[in-house]
Amino acid sequence: MTVSQALETRRAVPSFAPEAIELDQLFALLNKANLAPSSRNLQPWEYLVVVSPEDKARLQAASYNQKKISEASAAVVVLGNLNHHLDNAARVADDNISKGYLKPEGREGFIASAAAGWPTPQTQRDEAFRAGSLWGMSLMLAAREAGWDSGPMSGFEADKVSAEFGLPEHILPVLIVTIGKANPAIHLLPRGERFPAEELASIGNYGVRKG
Ligand SMILES: Cc1cc2nc3c(=O)[nH]c(=O)nc-3n(C[C@H](O)[C@H](O)[C@H](O)COP(=O)(O)O)c2cc1C
C-alpha cells in the first residue's frame, strides 16, 4: 500500500467489529509510529495501551461513553510528556554523539539547550500536542497499511483519564486512537468535504491565493 492509498482509505470509522489484536502486532504499529518526527528528536510522547474489556470500559467512561472504545480491538491514548526536554535530552545527546551528529564536547550544551528550549508550561504543552498529533497520525497510517481501521478521538475528559489511569501531572492525554476492523454492518457515508488547497493556501502573504 502506498502512502497515498493509506491516506485515501483511512477513515474515522463509526463502529468496529469484534476482533482481537495481538499485542505483538500492536507493538509493531507503535514502533512504526515512533518514526514520527519530533523537535530535536526529543520524542515528547508516551502512550497508554488499552486492550482489556475492563480497561476499555474505564476509558469509555472517561470519554463521554463513546462505545467505539469498547468495540475497538485496542485504544491507544497518546500521552504528551511536558518534561520531555529534561527527561530525554541526555539519551538523545548520547545517540547523536554515537551517530556523529554531535561531538562529545557538545553533550552538555545540547542538554542545556534542550532544557532552555521549552521554558513555559504553554510551550511544553504546545510541543507535546504538536508531536503527539504527528505520532497519532503516523499510527493511523501504519495501522491502515497493516489492514486495520482506526479512529482519532479528542472526545474525552482529560482530568478523568488522568485520574483513572494514574497519569502523573507532567503526562497529559493528547489524543485517543482506536484501532480495529470497521464494522461491516455499518454503511460508511462518503468522506466529508475537504476544503481545497486553492482556498486554504496563502502564497507569500496572507490572503494571496494561487492564480
Ligand atoms: C483531533 C480529532 C478528534 C476527534 N474526536 C472524535 C471523537 O471524539 N469522536 C468521534 O467519533 N470522532 C472523532 N474524530 C473523528 C472526526 O470526526 C473525523 O476524522 C472527521 O469527521 C473526518 O472524517 P474522516 O477521518 O473519515 O475523513 C476526531 C478527529 C480528530 C482529528
The ligand as an SDF file (V2000), in Angstrom:
LIG
                    3D

 31 33  0  0  0  0  0  0  0  0999 V2000
   -8.4830   15.6220   16.8410 C   0  0  0  0  0  0  0  0  0  0  0  0
   -9.6650   14.7900   16.4380 C   0  0  0  0  0  0  0  0  0  0  0  0
  -10.6270   14.4830   17.3690 C   0  0  0  0  0  0  0  0  0  0  0  0
  -11.7130   13.6720   17.0370 C   0  0  0  0  0  0  0  0  0  0  0  0
  -12.5740   13.2770   18.0080 N   0  0  0  0  0  0  0  0  0  0  0  0
  -13.5550   12.4010   17.7290 C   0  0  0  0  0  0  0  0  0  0  0  0
  -14.3660   11.8840   18.7580 C   0  0  0  0  0  0  0  0  0  0  0  0
  -14.1960   12.1690   19.9320 O   0  0  0  0  0  0  0  0  0  0  0  0
  -15.3610   11.0190   18.4020 N   0  0  0  0  0  0  0  0  0  0  0  0
  -15.5580   10.6450   17.1140 C   0  0  0  0  0  0  0  0  0  0  0  0
  -16.4640    9.8550   16.8650 O   0  0  0  0  0  0  0  0  0  0  0  0
  -14.7700   11.1060   16.1100 N   0  0  0  0  0  0  0  0  0  0  0  0
  -13.7740   11.9700   16.3860 C   0  0  0  0  0  0  0  0  0  0  0  0
  -12.9360   12.4060   15.3920 N   0  0  0  0  0  0  0  0  0  0  0  0
  -13.1250   11.9290   14.0070 C   0  0  0  0  0  0  0  0  0  0  0  0
  -13.5850   13.0310   13.0640 C   0  0  0  0  0  0  0  0  0  0  0  0
  -14.9340   13.3130   13.2590 O   0  0  0  0  0  0  0  0  0  0  0  0
  -13.2790   12.5840   11.6180 C   0  0  0  0  0  0  0  0  0  0  0  0
  -11.8890   12.3720   11.4840 O   0  0  0  0  0  0  0  0  0  0  0  0
  -13.7300   13.6370   10.6190 C   0  0  0  0  0  0  0  0  0  0  0  0
  -15.1260   13.7520   10.6100 O   0  0  0  0  0  0  0  0  0  0  0  0
  -13.2880   13.3300    9.1990 C   0  0  0  0  0  0  0  0  0  0  0  0
  -13.6590   12.0240    8.8240 O   0  0  0  0  0  0  0  0  0  0  0  0
  -12.5740   11.0310    8.1810 P   0  0  0  0  0  0  0  0  0  0  0  0
  -11.4720   10.9010    9.2160 O   0  0  0  0  0  0  0  0  0  0  0  0
  -13.3110    9.7240    7.9870 O   0  0  0  0  0  0  0  0  0  0  0  0
  -12.0940   11.6120    6.9210 O   0  0  0  0  0  0  0  0  0  0  0  0
  -11.8630   13.2100   15.7020 C   0  0  0  0  0  0  0  0  0  0  0  0
  -10.8750   13.5470   14.7640 C   0  0  0  0  0  0  0  0  0  0  0  0
   -9.7890   14.3040   15.1190 C   0  0  0  0  0  0  0  0  0  0  0  0
   -8.7160   14.5860   14.1120 C   0  0  0  0  0  0  0  0  0  0  0  0
  1  2  1  0
  2  3  1  0
  2 30  2  0
  3  4  2  0
  4  5  1  0
  4 28  1  0
  5  6  2  0
  6  7  1  0
  6 13  1  0
  7  8  2  0
  7  9  1  0
  9 10  1  0
 10 11  2  0
 10 12  1  0
 12 13  2  0
 13 14  1  0
 14 15  1  0
 14 28  1  0
 15 16  1  0
 16 17  1  0
 16 18  1  0
 18 19  1  0
 18 20  1  0
 20 21  1  0
 20 22  1  0
 22 23  1  0
 23 24  1  0
 24 25  2  0
 24 26  1  0
 24 27  1  0
 28 29  2  0
 29 30  1  0
 30 31  1  0
M  END
$$$$
